[in-house]
Amino acid sequence: MDLEKFIHNNLIYSKCSDEVKKEIDKELDNIKELKKENKVLLKRIAELEDQRWSQ
């Protein structure tokens, strides 16, 4: 189960106000963006490592 589903299915989340839920969802969106950026950076690091070793 991914983090978003886990949080949305959580009893505590269901008892939060709409304002708090919006904040939580905003942070979950930030996490998704960071994961995407991390994947791009890791790919770039791998490319640079390949270049270094092929020289």
JODA-V377638 format. One record per helix or strand of 2 or more residues. SS is the DSSP state (helix for helix, strand for strand). FROM is the first residue (numbers start at 1). TO is the last residue. If there is no record, write none. Layout:
ss:SS from:FROM to:TO
ss:SS from:FROM to:TO
//
This chain:
ss:helix from:3 to:8
ss:helix from:11 to:14
ss:helix from:18 to:54
//
